[in-house]
Structures are given as C-alpha cells and as structure tokens.
Amino acid sequence: MLIRSFIVALAFAGATFAQAKEIKVNIENIKFDPPNVEAHVGDKITWVNKDLVPHTATAEKVFDSKSIDPGKTWSTKLKKKGTLTYKCLFHPTMLGTIDVK
C-alpha cells in the first residue's frame, strides 16, 4: 500500500494543471489596450476604464458590461472557445477581439 501511494504521489508531482488567469484590458484615449488578447476558457477578462468618460465592453449575445464609469472596472469569465469581437456601444470605432483557446 505504501508503494502504491508513493507511485500516485510521483505521478501527480509531474503533472501540471492549467489555471485560469486574469487578463486586464485598459480603456484609455478612446481605445482598448491591448485591442487584441489571447485567452483560454475559464480566464477572467477585466476592463479598467482609465478614460474621462464612460465606456462599454459589448460582444453581441455573449457579454455586455453596460456603462463602465471612469475609474471603474468590469469583468467576465470566458465560457467557450472562439474569437469574440467586442466594441464600446458609446464609441463604435472602439473595437477589440479576444481569441479564446
């Protein structure tokens, strides 16, 4: 029994497990920075509004931050693979993408 426990412990010692991470996107000067990010299912994306006006981070039918006031943040967790295009509803030229692996 002791040998079996030792073998199991060795097997897990070499295993690596992917952990969800947080990715920050700054909103500043009427743009998303960085505009394109790579992430994995389960990761958390946080938008930080460093601008002087409110913004949104909106991917149609996937997520909608509503208004993110200056100095505030908003986050969402990614639930499935694919490429998401999002924008600010207040400033439609503000675009970003998230490539979810």
N, C-alpha and C positions, 0 to 999 in steps of 0.2 A: 504494500500500500504506500509506503514511504517513497519507493522508487517511482511509482505512478504519479504521485503528487509532484515530485521533482521534475518529471518529464513535462507535465502540464505547465508548470511554472516556467520552464525554459521556453516552451512554445509561445507563451504569452509575452515573455520578456523580449522576444524578437519582433513581435507584431507591432505595427504602427497603425493607429486609428486616426482617420481624418476628423478634425474638429471644426465645427462651424466657426467662422470668423466674422468680425465686423469690418465693413468697408465704409469709409466716410467719403462723401461727395460734398464739397463745399459749393455754396451758391454765392457768387461774388461777381460784381461787374456785369450783371445780367447774363451770366452763363454758369453752366455746371462744370466743376473742375474736380476730377477729370471728367471729360464728357463721355468717355467710354471706359467701362470697367469689366473685368472678368471675375466671375464668382462661381460658387457651387451651390447646389440645392442645400438649403438649411442655413446658408450665410445670411447675415443681417446687413442691410444697406441703411446707412443713416445719412440724411441730408442735413447740412448745417447752413442756415441762412446767415451769411455774413454781409448781406446787402442792406441797403437802407429802406427797401420796400418788400412787401410780401411776395411770395412765390408759391408755386405748387410743384410737386413731382407726380405726374399722372401718366400711367400706362393704361390705355383704354381696356376695360374689363379685367384688369389684373390688380392695380392698386391706384389709389388716389389719396394724396396727403391732405387734401383740402388746403386752406391757406396756411403757409408756414411764415409766421411773422418774423421780422428782423430779430436776430439774436436767439431764435428758437431752432429746435431740431425736430425731425420726424423720421421714424424708422419703419421698415417692413422686413419680414423674412421671406426668402425666396423659396417657392414651393415646388417648382418643376423646371426641367431643362428647357432651353431655347434662348432665342435672342429677343430681348424686350426693348422696344423703343419707347421712350417717355419724353414728356415735354412739360413746360410750365403753361398752364392754361391762361395766365395773365400776360405772358410774353411768348407767343407761339414760335418765335425764332429760337428760343432756348430749347435745345434738343440734347438728349443723351441716350446711350444704349448700355444695356447690361447683357453680357454673354454668359448665360448660366449653364455650367457644365454638369 
